[in-house]
Amino acid sequence: MVGRAKSKTQKQHIKVLYQEEALAYAIKLHQDEDKPVKEQRNLRVLCCEAEEEMEKQNKKVSLSHITLKRRLKGGRSCQQANEETNAWLTPEEEEIVVAYCLELAARGFPLMHKTLKNHVDSLLHAWLRSGFPKRGVGRNWTERFLDQCMEHLGTYWSSTLDTKRGRAVNEHTHKAWFFTQGHSGAI
């Protein structure tokens, strides 16, 4: 978003995305080698090559060869593990919630944190029944959800609808409206 500083969590999220991209590149380099195991390049060298590739894309990343070794053995990232075990919504359900938020915003009624939480709580109560806690999603769930969906959703200051309607209503628009409706429309 141009002109707005990113929050610390958004910066961390972007940093993790860059690191995942670099790890995927290093894994690809390792898998593309047709050499026997003893002749393969050192994992540290692969990490350096991945870091250099990311540097060319203006993405500052620091990789650990231990992390690369764990991933090559089938390990998962923290993000993948959390999505599988701790997420209330599946990626498809998140897309539905994002589409709903965008639809309401386009109509002029954007959701606030509290109304978004209430909407998601009602959905999850309907889907999960007794498997969902009565208190609903956590206290900061909406903030984390917005950080996660920052490409699509954001927080904005809104102006009241009454002000916009008040500016639109004047003698000329009033007469034009009632003239097209076939009413007298006396003020």
C-alpha positions in Angstrom: 0.0 0.0 0.0 1.6 3.2 -1.1 1.8 6.0 1.5 1.2 3.8 4.5 3.8 2.2 6.8 3.5 -1.5 7.3 2.9 -2.8 10.8 5.6 -5.0 12.5 3.5 -8.1 11.9 3.0 -7.3 8.2 6.8 -6.8 7.9 7.4 -10.2 9.6 4.8 -11.8 7.4 6.6 -10.5 4.3 10.0 -11.6 5.6 8.6 -15.2 6.2 7.2 -15.2 2.7 10.6 -14.2 1.2 12.3 -16.9 3.3 9.9 -19.6 2.1 10.5 -18.5 -1.4 14.3 -18.7 -0.9 14.0 -22.2 0.7 11.9 -23.4 -2.2 14.6 -22.1 -4.6 17.3 -23.9 -2.6 15.3 -27.1 -2.5 14.8 -26.9 -6.3 18.6 -26.4 -6.8 19.3 -29.5 -4.6 16.7 -31.6 -6.5 18.0 -30.5 -9.9 21.4 -31.9 -9.3 22.0 -35.3 -11.0 25.1 -36.1 -9.0 25.4 -38.9 -6.5 24.9 -37.9 -2.8 28.7 -37.7 -2.1 29.3 -35.3 -4.9 26.4 -33.0 -4.3 27.1 -29.4 -3.3 27.2 -28.4 0.4 23.9 -27.2 1.8 25.6 -24.0 2.9 26.6 -23.3 -0.7 23.0 -23.9 -1.8 21.7 -21.5 0.9 24.2 -18.8 -0.3 23.1 -19.3 -3.9 19.5 -18.9 -2.9 20.3 -15.8 -0.8 22.1 -14.3 -3.8 19.2 -15.0 -6.1 16.8 -13.3 -3.7 19.2 -10.4 -3.4 18.9 -9.9 -7.2 15.2 -9.5 -6.6 15.8 -6.9 -3.9 14.6 -9.3 -1.2 16.9 -9.6 1.8 16.9 -13.1 3.2 19.1 -15.1 5.5 18.9 -18.9 5.3 20.1 -21.6 7.6 21.6 -24.8 6.2 20.0 -26.7 9.1 16.5 -25.5 8.1 17.2 -26.5 4.5 18.4 -30.0 5.7 15.2 -30.4 7.8 13.0 -29.4 4.8 14.8 -31.8 2.5 13.9 -34.6 4.9 10.2 -33.6 4.7 9.9 -31.0 7.5 7.2 -28.4 7.5 7.4 -24.7 8.1 5.7 -23.2 11.2 3.1 -21.6 8.9 2.2 -24.9 7.4 2.0 -26.6 10.7 -0.2 -23.8 12.1 -2.5 -23.9 9.1 -3.0 -27.6 9.5 -3.6 -27.7 13.3 -4.5 -24.2 14.6 -6.6 -22.5 11.9 -10.3 -22.0 12.5 -11.0 -21.5 8.8 -9.8 -23.4 5.8 -8.3 -21.4 2.9 -11.6 -21.8 1.0 -13.6 -20.5 3.9 -11.2 -17.6 4.3 -11.8 -16.7 0.6 -15.6 -16.7 1.3 -15.1 -14.4 4.3 -12.9 -12.1 2.3 -15.4 -12.0 -0.6 -18.2 -11.2 1.9 -16.2 -8.4 3.5 -15.4 -6.9 0.0 -19.1 -7.2 -1.0 -20.2 -5.3 2.1 -17.5 -2.7 1.6 -18.6 -2.1 -2.0 -22.2 -1.5 -0.7 -20.9 1.1 1.7 -21.1 -0.9 4.9 -17.6 -2.1 5.7 -17.2 -4.5 8.6 -15.5 -3.3 11.8 -13.3 -5.7 13.8 -16.2 -6.5 16.2 -18.7 -7.2 13.4 -16.2 -9.3 11.5 -15.6 -11.3 14.7 -19.3 -11.8 15.2 -19.8 -12.9 11.6 -17.0 -15.4 11.7 -18.2 -16.6 15.2 -21.7 -17.3 13.9 -20.3 -19.1 10.8 -18.0 -21.3 12.9 -20.8 -22.0 15.5 -23.0 -23.2 12.6 -20.3 -25.3 11.0 -18.6 -26.8 14.1 -21.5 -26.7 16.6 -20.1 -28.0 19.9 -16.5 -28.2 18.6 -16.3 -24.4 18.7 -15.8 -22.5 22.0 -18.7 -20.2 23.2 -16.3 -17.2 23.5 -15.6 -17.5 19.7 -12.4 -16.8 18.0 -9.6 -15.2 20.0 -9.3 -11.5 21.0 -6.8 -10.6 18.3 -8.1 -13.0 15.6 -9.4 -10.2 13.3 -6.1 -8.3 13.4 -4.2 -11.5 12.5 -6.8 -12.3 9.8 -6.4 -8.8 8.3 -2.6 -9.1 8.4 -2.9 -12.5 6.6 -5.2 -11.1 4.0 -3.5 -7.7 3.6 -3.5 -8.0 -0.2 -7.3 -8.0 -0.3 -8.4 -6.4 2.9 -7.2 -3.4 4.9 -8.4 -1.0 7.6 -9.7 2.4 6.6 -11.3 5.4 8.2 -14.8 5.8 6.9 -16.9 8.9 6.7 -20.5 8.8 7.9 -23.2 8.0 5.3 -25.4 10.8 6.6 -22.8 13.4 5.5 -22.7 12.1 1.9 -26.5 11.9 1.8 -26.8 15.4 3.2 -24.5 16.8 0.5 -26.5 15.0 -2.2 -29.9 16.3 -1.1 -30.6 19.8 -2.3 -33.5 21.5 -4.0 -32.5 20.6 -7.5 -31.8 16.9 -6.8 -35.0 16.7 -4.8 -37.1 18.1 -7.7 -35.3 15.9 -10.2 -36.0 12.7 -8.2 -39.7 13.4 -7.7 -40.1 14.5 -11.3 -38.7 11.2 -12.6 -40.9 9.3 -10.1 -44.1 11.2 -11.1 -44.7 12.7 -7.6 -45.2 16.4 -6.6 -42.4 16.2 -4.0 -43.1 19.4 -2.1 -40.4 20.2 0.4 
